[in-house]
Amino acid sequence: MSIVPLLVALFPLILIFLLLTLRRTAADVAGLLGWIATALVAWLWFKTPIPVVLIASLSGLVASLPVSLVTATSIFQITLMSETGAVARVVALIKTIAPRDPIVQIFLVNVGVGTLLGSLGSTAISILPPILIALGFTPFLAIILPAIGYNALCSYGLFGTPVVVFSNFVNLPVTEVGGYFARYVPVISFFVSVGILWIVGKWKLVRKGIVPTILISITQGAIALGMNEIGLVTLTGVAGGLGVILVLLAYLKITGRKVIDMGVLSEADRLSIKRMSIFAAASPWIILTILSLLVNIPSLPFYNIVFKQLELPLEIIPGSPEKLRLFWQAYFWIFISIWMAFPFLRVTKLQLKNSIANWLRRAPRPIFAAAIYFAIAYVINHSGKNMDWQLIDPGQNMVQVMSAAAVAGFGKFYPVISPYLGLLGGFISGSEASSIAMLTKTHLTVAEQIGAIGLLVAAASGFGGGLASVISPAKLQNAAASIDRIGDESKVMPTAFVVSMVVTAVAAIMTMIWAY
């Protein structure tokens, strides 16, 4: 196989990576340049008609709505909560929990709360950075820690959307495929927690935090495996986030450490407590939790209505309708929960006006970044197709070229590269679900050729796509925007890249062991 088509196919991705790391270009700008490069490569080298490139891009933009609009609504949610004093009240509460144990506090916020929020559909990387800044963390840590904290259970984000997408692609029940994802969780959770501590305080902090790290990995692993066994796969992330919070609090209690210490509060913190109850401050999240559970528990009628009956398919690419599911999507319920929380937050006209103004300043670029990487993914996926959307020659499709190169280069060791291909897919699209959509069928085909377990190889790639959250340009820019630090995401990228590569290597080794 000639290496030239592979290098050409990889060029847009290499360009994006270099722009983000070496040039420290903002994620949205790098994404736009990456899309232009992808479109030109698809057109000039892979003979893709321009209308196909444009329609595929449009389909990608539509497919991005669950991510881009969650970005939009989550940024508005945290902006409004900041303006009304709700964030200050939440910070005051967090300050009192394990103030003498920063390791536990870091895990509580980024792993416990981060996983819970991500599973409920709210965007942890939009919500947590302002809270971390208020807790005294640097902008660098405020951006990177929320991006990695929920990685172990990323496959169960948005009520298990990635796992649901995977089950749809392989035409098997969620409970049957969920086990392939769950088996990774205990080990990956351990290394994610190690990565968090290493970022904050290198190996000294890792050694100090080994006990809570082990507790987190056991908790998340047991919950992931257990929820799959009892058929509640889509609620795994919710249970996993709550489980981590409860276990860490129990750890503090058992070790005789002070769980609550009001003595660390400043006068400003005490004033925020007087002004607002924690129930009122957290009301947007509480309402979102209730509403999300109502529409995501399969035994309740709402799930069947909003998920199945109201699919709202929109066919942009013939034969491949995008199922909008407007009334099931997280962004819809985040929007509803915001407005339902108005009486509890006692939002004034001035606060609303200021929130909208701040949102208009912070949100557009992260929203665009989330969308443009989906457009890139869809152009890559549909490259080489004619106006009838049929692929005549696999050698004219960028995904097929990259996959064929992987098979040729790795052979029986292809399972090792599978998580890295997923990581690549998650990097360019900003979504594990999108990575699964792009690569699953290819993995199944390759696995059949080499005699590996196809579902495992494909699931490993999906898991790798989840680990890409920590290096996703769109998500990092989202985090940076929430603290008015757009551009800082490029400073985070080198460190994030190292962590993601190491954790993915662990997943790759596990996949190779289990694949045959």
NUSE-549889 format. One record per residue (C-alpha): x, y, z; chain; residue number from 1. Coordinates in steps of 0.001 Angstrom, whole numbers, always signed. Example, Ala and Ser with C-alpha at 12.3 -4.5 7.8 and 13.67 -1.06 7.14 Angstrom:
<recs>
[rec [+12300; -4500; +7800]; "A"; 1] [rec [+13670; -1060; +7140]; "A"; 2] 
</recs>
This chain:
<recs>
[rec [+0; +0; +0]; "A"; 1] [rec [+1256; +3452; -959]; "A"; 2] [rec [+1838; +5745; +1992]; "A"; 3] [rec [+860; +8850; +5]; "A"; 4] [rec [-2964; +8419; +261]; "A"; 5] [rec [-2585; +7838; +4004]; "A"; 6] [rec [-543; +11000; +4493]; "A"; 7] [rec [-3043; +12978; +2409]; "A"; 8] [rec [-5968; +11579; +4446]; "A"; 9] [rec [-4203; +12417; +7689]; "A"; 10] [rec [-3133; +15900; +6588]; "A"; 11] [rec [-6196; +17811; +7915]; "A"; 12] [rec [-5919; +16075; +11282]; "A"; 13] [rec [-2183; +16702; +11508]; "A"; 14] [rec [-2801; +20327; +10565]; "A"; 15] [rec [-5380; +20756; +13334]; "A"; 16] [rec [-3086; +19156; +15890]; "A"; 17] [rec [-120; +21333; +14924]; "A"; 18] [rec [-2234; +24476; +14966]; "A"; 19] [rec [-3486; +23672; +18454]; "A"; 20] [rec [-165; +22608; +19949]; "A"; 21] [rec [+2648; +24436; +18175]; "A"; 22] [rec [+823; +27572; +17030]; "A"; 23] [rec [-1562; +27583; +20004]; "A"; 24] [rec [-4410; +28544; +17704]; "A"; 25] [rec [-7882; +28830; +19247]; "A"; 26] [rec [-10018; +25707; +18783]; "A"; 27] [rec [-12646; +27359; +16596]; "A"; 28] [rec [-10050; +28901; +14257]; "A"; 29] [rec [-8133; +25600; +14033]; "A"; 30] [rec [-11423; +23840; +13337]; "A"; 31] [rec [-12349; +26210; +10519]; "A"; 32] [rec [-8925; +25831; +8898]; "A"; 33] [rec [-9169; +22077; +9428]; "A"; 34] [rec [-12558; +21964; +7715]; "A"; 35] [rec [-11208; +23912; +4728]; "A"; 36] [rec [-8268; +21496; +4489]; "A"; 37] [rec [-10583; +18473; +4812]; "A"; 38] [rec [-12933; +19802; +2133]; "A"; 39] [rec [-10053; +20458; -282]; "A"; 40] [rec [-8483; +17037; +325]; "A"; 41] [rec [-11852; +15286; -116]; "A"; 42] [rec [-12500; +17214; -3342]; "A"; 43] [rec [-9093; +17302; -4996]; "A"; 44] [rec [-7556; +13992; -3935]; "A"; 45] [rec [-10461; +11713; -3043]; "A"; 46] [rec [-12634; +12942; -5941]; "A"; 47] [rec [-15599; +13944; -3794]; "A"; 48] [rec [-18048; +16254; -5604]; "A"; 49] [rec [-18331; +19667; -3972]; "A"; 50] [rec [-22108; +19255; -3346]; "A"; 51] [rec [-21366; +16040; -1415]; "A"; 52] [rec [-18751; +17868; +666]; "A"; 53] [rec [-21174; +20687; +1467]; "A"; 54] [rec [-24154; +18427; +2205]; "A"; 55] [rec [-22018; +16168; +4403]; "A"; 56] [rec [-20816; +19271; +6266]; "A"; 57] [rec [-24411; +20412; +6776]; "A"; 58] [rec [-25388; +16966; +8046]; "A"; 59] [rec [-22463; +17123; +10464]; "A"; 60] [rec [-23620; +20511; +11739]; "A"; 61] [rec [-27090; +19076; +12376]; "A"; 62] [rec [-25603; +15997; +14043]; "A"; 63] [rec [-23614; +18333; +16308]; "A"; 64] [rec [-26744; +19855; +17844]; "A"; 65] [rec [-26791; +17530; +20896]; "A"; 66] [rec [-23256; +18730; +21675]; "A"; 67] [rec [-23251; +22311; +20391]; "A"; 68] [rec [-26608; +23208; +21944]; "A"; 69] [rec [-25664; +21547; +25221]; "A"; 70] [rec [-22638; +23831; +25120]; "A"; 71] [rec [-24899; +26811; +24511]; "A"; 72] [rec [-27401; +26019; +27264]; "A"; 73] [rec [-24776; +24948; +29815]; "A"; 74] [rec [-22789; +28157; +29379]; "A"; 75] [rec [-25975; +30193; +29842]; "A"; 76] [rec [-26879; +28121; +32901]; "A"; 77] [rec [-23575; +28701; +34696]; "A"; 78] [rec [-23497; +32367; +33587]; "A"; 79] [rec [-26942; +32977; +35097]; "A"; 80] [rec [-26014; +31092; +38255]; "A"; 81] [rec [-22888; +33228; +38596]; "A"; 82] [rec [-24844; +36453; +38103]; "A"; 83] [rec [-27479; +35547; +40700]; "A"; 84] [rec [-24965; +34457; +43333]; "A"; 85] [rec [-25814; +30753; +43051]; "A"; 86] [rec [-22253; +29802; +42083]; "A"; 87] [rec [-20879; +31692; +45089]; "A"; 88] [rec [-23282; +29738; +47310]; "A"; 89] [rec [-22246; +26398; +45773]; "A"; 90] [rec [-18576; +27337; +46155]; "A"; 91] [rec [-19175; +28178; +49818]; "A"; 92] [rec [-20576; +24686; +50334]; "A"; 93] [rec [-17700; +22983; +48485]; "A"; 94] [rec [-15150; +24996; +50470]; "A"; 95] [rec [-16483; +23488; +53698]; "A"; 96] [rec [-16151; +19889; +52460]; "A"; 97] [rec [-12735; +18394; +53192]; "A"; 98] [rec [-10959; +21768; +53154]; "A"; 99] [rec [-7885; +20195; +54777]; "A"; 100] [rec [-7774; +17415; +52193]; "A"; 101] [rec [-7317; +18973; +48712]; "A"; 102] [rec [-7028; +15538; +47076]; "A"; 103] [rec [-10516; +14544; +48176]; "A"; 104] [rec [-11844; +17961; +47210]; "A"; 105] [rec [-10335; +17680; +43713]; "A"; 106] [rec [-11911; +14248; +43237]; "A"; 107] [rec [-15268; +15302; +44666]; "A"; 108] [rec [-15603; +18191; +42222]; "A"; 109] [rec [-14044; +16811; +39045]; "A"; 110] [rec [-14787; +13080; +39246]; "A"; 111] [rec [-17908; +12950; +41424]; "A"; 112] [rec [-19802; +16099; +40464]; "A"; 113] [rec [-18288; +16179; +36965]; "A"; 114] [rec [-19454; +12641; +36162]; "A"; 115] [rec [-22891; +13313; +37626]; "A"; 116] [rec [-23395; +16519; +35651]; "A"; 117] [rec [-22141; +14970; +32402]; "A"; 118] [rec [-24441; +11992; +32816]; "A"; 119] [rec [-27444; +14234; +33414]; "A"; 120] [rec [-26741; +16115; +30204]; "A"; 121] [rec [-25243; +19246; +31666]; "A"; 122] [rec [-21729; +20102; +30522]; "A"; 123] [rec [-19207; +19721; +33325]; "A"; 124] [rec [-16558; +21561; +31340]; "A"; 125] [rec [-18841; +24611; +31164]; "A"; 126] [rec [-19984; +24526; +34763]; "A"; 127] [rec [-16959; +23466; +36809]; "A"; 128] [rec [-14204; +25874; +35631]; "A"; 129] [rec [-15791; +28954; +37287]; "A"; 130] [rec [-16255; +26940; +40477]; "A"; 131] [rec [-12623; +25789; +40433]; "A"; 132] [rec [-11427; +29365; +39855]; "A"; 133] [rec [-13480; +30454; +42865]; "A"; 134] [rec [-11858; +27648; +44877]; "A"; 135] [rec [-8427; +29094; +44077]; "A"; 136] [rec [-7284; +26874; +41199]; "A"; 137] [rec [-5292; +28324; +38294]; "A"; 138] [rec [-6988; +28819; +34891]; "A"; 139] [rec [-4830; +25959; +33544]; "A"; 140] [rec [-6171; +23512; +36145]; "A"; 141] [rec [-9698; +24918; +35916]; "A"; 142] [rec [-9730; +24047; +32208]; "A"; 143] [rec [-8020; +20655; +32212]; "A"; 144] [rec [-9370; +18968; +35366]; "A"; 145] [rec [-13083; +19030; +34419]; "A"; 146] [rec [-12118; +17759; +30938]; "A"; 147] [rec [-10499; +14618; +32336]; "A"; 148] [rec [-12526; +14013; +35504]; "A"; 149] [rec [-15483; +12246; +33879]; "A"; 150] [rec [-13421; +10336; +31295]; "A"; 151] [rec [-13776; +6889; +32882]; "A"; 152] [rec [-17568; +7029; +32532]; "A"; 153] [rec [-17702; +9234; +29434]; "A"; 154] [rec [-19404; +6392; +27518]; "A"; 155] [rec [-22358; +6843; +29855]; "A"; 156] [rec [-22648; +10617; +29425]; "A"; 157] [rec [-25952; +12176; +28384]; "A"; 158] [rec [-27734; +9134; +29880]; "A"; 159] [rec [-25576; +6647; +28026]; "A"; 160] [rec [-25923; +8197; +24564]; "A"; 161] [rec [-22604; +6760; +23256]; "A"; 162] [rec [-23527; +3236; +24382]; "A"; 163] [rec [-27023; +3650; +22893]; "A"; 164] [rec [-25531; +4805; +19578]; "A"; 165] [rec [-23194; +1798; +19622]; "A"; 166] [rec [-26060; -621; +20296]; "A"; 167] [rec [-27997; +871; +17375]; "A"; 168] [rec [-25039; +417; +15017]; "A"; 169] [rec [-24499; -3244; +15948]; "A"; 170] [rec [-28246; -3910; +16257]; "A"; 171] [rec [-28006; -5427; +19716]; "A"; 172] [rec [-29657; -4520; +23060]; "A"; 173] [rec [-27881; -1944; +25216]; "A"; 174] [rec [-27522; -4481; +28031]; "A"; 175] [rec [-25703; -6903; +25705]; "A"; 176] [rec [-23122; -4382; +24481]; "A"; 177] [rec [-22856; -2454; +27751]; "A"; 178] [rec [-20650; -5131; +29277]; "A"; 179] [rec [-17952; -4531; +26668]; "A"; 180] [rec [-17663; -924; +27855]; "A"; 181] [rec [-18096; -1669; +31570]; "A"; 182] [rec [-15131; -4058; +31757]; "A"; 183] [rec [-12747; -1164; +31026]; "A"; 184] [rec [-14055; +1104; +33769]; "A"; 185] [rec [-12242; -174; +36916]; "A"; 186] [rec [-8737; +51; +35428]; "A"; 187] [rec [-9312; +3195; +33341]; "A"; 188] [rec [-10895; +4934; +36339]; "A"; 189] [rec [-7724; +4257; +38327]; "A"; 190] [rec [-5454; +5740; +35659]; "A"; 191] [rec [-7742; +8740; +35097]; "A"; 192] [rec [-7528; +9543; +38807]; "A"; 193] [rec [-3740; +9095; +38735]; "A"; 194] [rec [-3639; +11465; +35745]; "A"; 195] [rec [-5594; +14107; +37659]; "A"; 196] [rec [-3233; +13969; +40637]; "A"; 197] [rec [-154; +13983; +38386]; "A"; 198] [rec [-1385; +17119; +36614]; "A"; 199] [rec [-1941; +18933; +39915]; "A"; 200] [rec [+1085; +17802; +41913]; "A"; 201] [rec [+3123; +15253; +39913]; "A"; 202] [rec [+4177; +11958; +41563]; "A"; 203] [rec [+4263; +13372; +45103]; "A"; 204] [rec [+512; +13979; +45005]; "A"; 205] [rec [-99; +10626; +43275]; "A"; 206] [rec [+1561; +8823; +46197]; "A"; 207] [rec [-460; +10803; +48746]; "A"; 208] [rec [-3722; +10136; +46939]; "A"; 209] [rec [-3372; +6423; +46188]; "A"; 210] [rec [-6081; +5301; +48665]; "A"; 211] [rec [-8903; +7544; +47358]; "A"; 212] [rec [-7719; +6698; +43822]; "A"; 213] [rec [-8232; +2989; +44500]; "A"; 214] [rec [-11599; +3647; +46157]; "A"; 215] [rec [-12806; +5613; +43127]; "A"; 216] [rec [-11732; +2907; +40679]; "A"; 217] [rec [-13445; +155; +42692]; "A"; 218] [rec [-16610; +2237; +43066]; "A"; 219] [rec [-16937; +3238; +39423]; "A"; 220] [rec [-15997; -231; +38201]; "A"; 221] [rec [-18471; -2016; +40463]; "A"; 222] [rec [-21268; +387; +39545]; "A"; 223] [rec [-20609; +89; +35794]; "A"; 224] [rec [-20615; -3715; +35915]; "A"; 225] [rec [-23565; -3848; +38324]; "A"; 226] [rec [-25785; -1420; +36398]; "A"; 227] [rec [-25199; -3469; +33253]; "A"; 228] [rec [-26225; -6645; +35062]; "A"; 229] [rec [-29520; -5162; +36304]; "A"; 230] [rec [-30344; -3573; +32954]; "A"; 231] [rec [-29950; +117; +33892]; "A"; 232] [rec [-27042; +913; +31574]; "A"; 233] [rec [-28229; +4428; +30681]; "A"; 234] [rec [-28178; +5412; +34372]; "A"; 235] [rec [-24622; +4168; +34969]; "A"; 236] [rec [-23064; +7635; +34907]; "A"; 237] [rec [-25611; +9061; +37345]; "A"; 238] [rec [-25012; +6209; +39776]; "A"; 239] [rec [-21251; +6409; +39216]; "A"; 240] [rec [-21077; +10121; +40014]; "A"; 241] [rec [-23223; +9792; +43135]; "A"; 242] [rec [-21276; +6702; +44184]; "A"; 243] [rec [-17936; +8521; +44057]; "A"; 244] [rec [-19308; +11419; +46113]; "A"; 245] [rec [-20712; +9110; +48806]; "A"; 246] [rec [-17611; +6894; +48965]; "A"; 247] [rec [-15264; +9879; +49329]; "A"; 248] [rec [-17419; +11354; +52104]; "A"; 249] [rec [-17437; +7948; +53831]; "A"; 250] [rec [-13639; +7790; +53442]; "A"; 251] [rec [-13299; +11120; +55242]; "A"; 252] [rec [-15586; +9946; +58029]; "A"; 253] [rec [-13887; +6570; +58505]; "A"; 254] [rec [-10387; +8087; +58563]; "A"; 255] [rec [-11491; +10563; +61203]; "A"; 256] [rec [-11064; +13624; +59035]; "A"; 257] [rec [-13336; +16594; +59253]; "A"; 258] [rec [-16028; +16362; +56577]; "A"; 259] [rec [-17456; +19852; +57134]; "A"; 260] [rec [-15393; +22776; +58375]; "A"; 261] [rec [-17196; +26111; +58465]; "A"; 262] [rec [-14076; +27809; +59789]; "A"; 263] [rec [-12562; +28127; +56298]; "A"; 264] [rec [-15335; +30420; +55071]; "A"; 265] [rec [-14618; +34055; +54342]; "A"; 266] [rec [-16989; +36881; +55146]; "A"; 267] [rec [-18114; +36889; +51510]; "A"; 268] [rec [-18856; +33160; +51717]; "A"; 269] [rec [-20942; +33635; +54867]; "A"; 270] [rec [-22836; +36456; +53204]; "A"; 271] [rec [-23668; +34222; +50213]; "A"; 272] [rec [-25006; +31573; +52631]; "A"; 273] [rec [-27291; +34162; +54244]; "A"; 274] [rec [-28547; +35390; +50887]; "A"; 275] [rec [-29428; +32032; +49349]; "A"; 276] [rec [-30115; +28473; +50458]; "A"; 277] [rec [-28152; +25662; +48844]; "A"; 278] [rec [-31435; +24244; +47543]; "A"; 279] [rec [-32185; +27502; +45711]; "A"; 280] [rec [-28601; +27779; +44425]; "A"; 281] [rec [-28602; +24227; +43075]; "A"; 282] [rec [-32204; +24385; +41823]; "A"; 283] [rec [-31248; +24347; +38096]; "A"; 284] [rec [-29350; +21084; +38635]; "A"; 285] [rec [-31991; +19576; +40920]; "A"; 286] [rec [-34775; +20325; +38434]; "A"; 287] [rec [-32631; +19021; +35562]; "A"; 288] [rec [-32011; +15786; +37475]; "A"; 289] [rec [-35722; +15201; +38067]; "A"; 290] [rec [-36723; +16007; +34486]; "A"; 291] [rec [-33886; +13955; +32991]; "A"; 292] [rec [-34776; +10908; +35077]; "A"; 293] [rec [-38432; +11183; +34059]; "A"; 294] [rec [-37572; +11011; +30356]; "A"; 295] [rec [-34778; +8441; +30620]; "A"; 296] [rec [-36156; +5629; +32761]; "A"; 297] [rec [-37354; +3032; +30207]; "A"; 298] [rec [-40179; +1791; +32454]; "A"; 299] [rec [-41837; +5225; +32420]; "A"; 300] [rec [-44020; +6241; +29442]; "A"; 301] [rec [-42115; +9487; +28795]; "A"; 302] [rec [-39069; +7622; +27473]; "A"; 303] [rec [-41053; +5811; +24802]; "A"; 304] [rec [-42701; +9074; +23732]; "A"; 305] [rec [-39697; +11409; +23528]; "A"; 306] [rec [-37073; +8844; +22435]; "A"; 307] [rec [-39006; +6586; +20074]; "A"; 308] [rec [-42267; +8210; +19006]; "A"; 309] [rec [-40840; +11711; +18601]; "A"; 310] [rec [-37631; +10854; +16752]; "A"; 311] [rec [-38139; +13826; +14402]; "A"; 312] [rec [-35884; +12458; +11628]; "A"; 313] [rec [-34307; +15027; +9319]; "A"; 314] [rec [-32920; +13535; +6103]; "A"; 315] [rec [-30085; +15641; +4719]; "A"; 316] [rec [-28024; +12760; +3351]; "A"; 317] [rec [-30369; +10402; +1446]; "A"; 318] [rec [-30979; +7217; +3400]; "A"; 319] [rec [-29251; +8518; +6542]; "A"; 320] [rec [-31722; +10646; +8511]; "A"; 321] [rec [-30472; +12497; +11561]; "A"; 322] [rec [-32841; +11746; +14452]; "A"; 323] [rec [-33231; +15086; +16210]; "A"; 324] [rec [-35194; +13775; +19238]; "A"; 325] [rec [-35694; +17383; +20338]; "A"; 326] [rec [-37728; +16547; +23449]; "A"; 327] [rec [-35237; +13914; +24642]; "A"; 328] [rec [-32039; +15869; +24136]; "A"; 329] [rec [-30200; +17268; +27138]; "A"; 330] [rec [-30111; +20827; +25804]; "A"; 331] [rec [-33934; +20988; +25772]; "A"; 332] [rec [-34220; +20006; +29410]; "A"; 333] [rec [-31321; +22228; +30480]; "A"; 334] [rec [-33185; +25131; +28864]; "A"; 335] [rec [-36421; +24176; +30627]; "A"; 336] [rec [-34708; +23695; +33992]; "A"; 337] [rec [-33103; +27148; +33739]; "A"; 338] [rec [-36441; +28888; +33374]; "A"; 339] [rec [-38132; +26723; +35994]; "A"; 340] [rec [-35375; +27730; +38425]; "A"; 341] [rec [-36072; +31473; +38020]; "A"; 342] [rec [-38372; +31714; +41094]; "A"; 343] [rec [-35815; +29937; +43291]; "A"; 344] [rec [-32881; +32031; +42053]; "A"; 345] [rec [-35024; +35205; +42237]; "A"; 346] [rec [-33658; +36409; +38928]; "A"; 347] [rec [-33989; +40153; +38393]; "A"; 348] [rec [-34300; +41883; +35021]; "A"; 349] [rec [-30797; +43317; +35416]; "A"; 350] [rec [-29325; +39895; +36251]; "A"; 351] [rec [-31022; +38372; +33213]; "A"; 352] [rec [-29794; +41194; +30989]; "A"; 353] [rec [-26222; +40833; +32251]; "A"; 354] [rec [-26379; +37046; +31873]; "A"; 355] [rec [-27499; +37308; +28257]; "A"; 356] [rec [-24769; +39863; +27521]; "A"; 357] [rec [-22082; +37644; +29093]; "A"; 358] [rec [-23469; +34598; +27305]; "A"; 359] [rec [-23303; +36372; +23942]; "A"; 360] [rec [-19659; +37164; +24659]; "A"; 361] [rec [-18690; +33665; +25819]; "A"; 362] [rec [-20826; +31179; +23912]; "A"; 363] [rec [-20623; +31741; +20111]; "A"; 364] [rec [-17054; +30538; +19601]; "A"; 365] [rec [-17363; +27316; +21668]; "A"; 366] [rec [-20691; +26585; +19938]; "A"; 367] [rec [-19050; +27019; +16541]; "A"; 368] [rec [-16078; +24886; +17614]; "A"; 369] [rec [-18377; +22063; +18720]; "A"; 370] [rec [-20206; +22175; +15390]; "A"; 371] [rec [-17286; +22535; +12959]; "A"; 372] [rec [-15506; +19396; +14192]; "A"; 373] [rec [-18645; +17389; +13477]; "A"; 374] [rec [-18630; +18831; +9953]; "A"; 375] [rec [-15023; +17688; +9548]; "A"; 376] [rec [-15916; +14192; +10758]; "A"; 377] [rec [-18814; +13875; +8332]; "A"; 378] [rec [-16761; +15029; +5341]; "A"; 379] [rec [-14095; +12468; +6233]; "A"; 380] [rec [-16732; +9767; +6646]; "A"; 381] [rec [-18447; +10475; +3306]; "A"; 382] [rec [-15352; +11301; +1256]; "A"; 383] [rec [-15147; +9527; -2086]; "A"; 384] [rec [-18913; +9160; -2481]; "A"; 385] [rec [-20726; +10201; -5647]; "A"; 386] [rec [-23877; +12268; -5890]; "A"; 387] [rec [-25873; +9065; -5322]; "A"; 388] [rec [-23999; +8739; -1985]; "A"; 389] [rec [-22451; +5426; -2990]; "A"; 390] [rec [-18791; +4605; -2489]; "A"; 391] [rec [-17446; +2922; -5602]; "A"; 392] [rec [-13814; +2584; -4541]; "A"; 393] [rec [-12853; +2105; -847]; "A"; 394] [rec [-9473; +3608; -1726]; "A"; 395] [rec [-11250; +6932; -2276]; "A"; 396] [rec [-12606; +7118; +1280]; "A"; 397] [rec [-10450; +8711; +3977]; "A"; 398] [rec [-11707; +6449; +6780]; "A"; 399] [rec [-11150; +3333; +4671]; "A"; 400] [rec [-7637; +4475; +3740]; "A"; 401] [rec [-6711; +5058; +7380]; "A"; 402] [rec [-8259; +1753; +8484]; "A"; 403] [rec [-6588; -223; +5679]; "A"; 404] [rec [-3251; +1292; +6672]; "A"; 405] [rec [-3875; +254; +10267]; "A"; 406] [rec [-4650; -3335; +9222]; "A"; 407] [rec [-1642; -3496; +6926]; "A"; 408] [rec [+627; -2084; +9578]; "A"; 409] [rec [-656; -3982; +12615]; "A"; 410] [rec [-2338; -7179; +11353]; "A"; 411] [rec [-3258; -9354; +14359]; "A"; 412] [rec [-2212; -6464; +16579]; "A"; 413] [rec [-4985; -4259; +15180]; "A"; 414] [rec [-6855; -4349; +18563]; "A"; 415] [rec [-3954; -2307; +19974]; "A"; 416] [rec [-4606; +536; +17547]; "A"; 417] [rec [-8406; +427; +17867]; "A"; 418] [rec [-8614; +2667; +20992]; "A"; 419] [rec [-6231; +5135; +19344]; "A"; 420] [rec [-8415; +5310; +16238]; "A"; 421] [rec [-11330; +6046; +18550]; "A"; 422] [rec [-9217; +8701; +20261]; "A"; 423] [rec [-8549; +10236; +16855]; "A"; 424] [rec [-12257; +10153; +16004]; "A"; 425] [rec [-13164; +11772; +19312]; "A"; 426] [rec [-10476; +14388; +18826]; "A"; 427] [rec [-11733; +15561; +15448]; "A"; 428] [rec [-15433; +15369; +16261]; "A"; 429] [rec [-15504; +16309; +19940]; "A"; 430] [rec [-17921; +13471; +20589]; "A"; 431] [rec [-17576; +9804; +21524]; "A"; 432] [rec [-20931; +9130; +19873]; "A"; 433] [rec [-19704; +10655; +16615]; "A"; 434] [rec [-16486; +8635; +16807]; "A"; 435] [rec [-18582; +5488; +17231]; "A"; 436] [rec [-20739; +6459; +14267]; "A"; 437] [rec [-17668; +6965; +12074]; "A"; 438] [rec [-15651; +3886; +12945]; "A"; 439] [rec [-17814; +1040; +14304]; "A"; 440] [rec [-18610; -648; +10994]; "A"; 441] [rec [-14970; -477; +9927]; "A"; 442] [rec [-13803; -2081; +13178]; "A"; 443] [rec [-16307; -4923; +12844]; "A"; 444] [rec [-15131; -5631; +9293]; "A"; 445] [rec [-11454; -5582; +10216]; "A"; 446] [rec [-12000; -7724; +13317]; "A"; 447] [rec [-13723; -10364; +11200]; "A"; 448] [rec [-10732; -10425; +8841]; "A"; 449] [rec [-8199; -10993; +11629]; "A"; 450] [rec [-10341; -13289; +13789]; "A"; 451] [rec [-10754; -10898; +16714]; "A"; 452] [rec [-13912; -10290; +18773]; "A"; 453] [rec [-15571; -7538; +16731]; "A"; 454] [rec [-17792; -6101; +19458]; "A"; 455] [rec [-14854; -5762; +21823]; "A"; 456] [rec [-12590; -4112; +19247]; "A"; 457] [rec [-15347; -1680; +18261]; "A"; 458] [rec [-16255; -953; +21902]; "A"; 459] [rec [-12581; -289; +22671]; "A"; 460] [rec [-12547; +2306; +19915]; "A"; 461] [rec [-15670; +3865; +21379]; "A"; 462] [rec [-14032; +3986; +24792]; "A"; 463] [rec [-11004; +5652; +23202]; "A"; 464] [rec [-13356; +8253; +21737]; "A"; 465] [rec [-14518; +9006; +25267]; "A"; 466] [rec [-10939; +9435; +26465]; "A"; 467] [rec [-10525; +12068; +23726]; "A"; 468] [rec [-12623; +14452; +25826]; "A"; 469] [rec [-9449; +15673; +27482]; "A"; 470] [rec [-7906; +16694; +24146]; "A"; 471] [rec [-11057; +17694; +22259]; "A"; 472] [rec [-10427; +21246; +20990]; "A"; 473] [rec [-14115; +22109; +21109]; "A"; 474] [rec [-14512; +20965; +24701]; "A"; 475] [rec [-11341; +22632; +25937]; "A"; 476] [rec [-12403; +25903; +24335]; "A"; 477] [rec [-15798; +25485; +25979]; "A"; 478] [rec [-14065; +25241; +29363]; "A"; 479] [rec [-11840; +28223; +28584]; "A"; 480] [rec [-14813; +30330; +27481]; "A"; 481] [rec [-16652; +29768; +30750]; "A"; 482] [rec [-13871; +31641; +32580]; "A"; 483] [rec [-13237; +34170; +29792]; "A"; 484] [rec [-9898; +32571; +28843]; "A"; 485] [rec [-10427; +31641; +25186]; "A"; 486] [rec [-7033; +30811; +23721]; "A"; 487] [rec [-5774; +29158; +26905]; "A"; 488] [rec [-7056; +25799; +25639]; "A"; 489] [rec [-3961; +25615; +23429]; "A"; 490] [rec [-1747; +25908; +26536]; "A"; 491] [rec [-3556; +22949; +28051]; "A"; 492] [rec [-3259; +20734; +24976]; "A"; 493] [rec [+347; +19416; +25403]; "A"; 494] [rec [-287; +18182; +28958]; "A"; 495] [rec [-3712; +16855; +28035]; "A"; 496] [rec [-2186; +15012; +25084]; "A"; 497] [rec [+328; +13167; +27281]; "A"; 498] [rec [-2348; +12064; +29745]; "A"; 499] [rec [-4751; +10910; +27026]; "A"; 500] [rec [-2045; +8909; +25237]; "A"; 501] [rec [-1024; +7104; +28436]; "A"; 502] [rec [-4580; +6237; +29485]; "A"; 503] [rec [-5412; +5112; +25948]; "A"; 504] [rec [-2298; +2903; +26005]; "A"; 505] [rec [-3744; +1138; +29047]; "A"; 506] [rec [-7015; +595; +27163]; "A"; 507] [rec [-5036; -684; +24159]; "A"; 508] [rec [-3200; -3289; +26264]; "A"; 509] [rec [-6483; -4461; +27799]; "A"; 510] [rec [-8055; -4753; +24347]; "A"; 511] [rec [-5178; -6834; +23015]; "A"; 512] [rec [-5452; -9225; +25971]; "A"; 513] [rec [-9205; -9704; +25536]; "A"; 514] [rec [-9542; -9551; +21730]; "A"; 515] [rec [-8889; -13235; +20896]; "A"; 516] 
</recs>
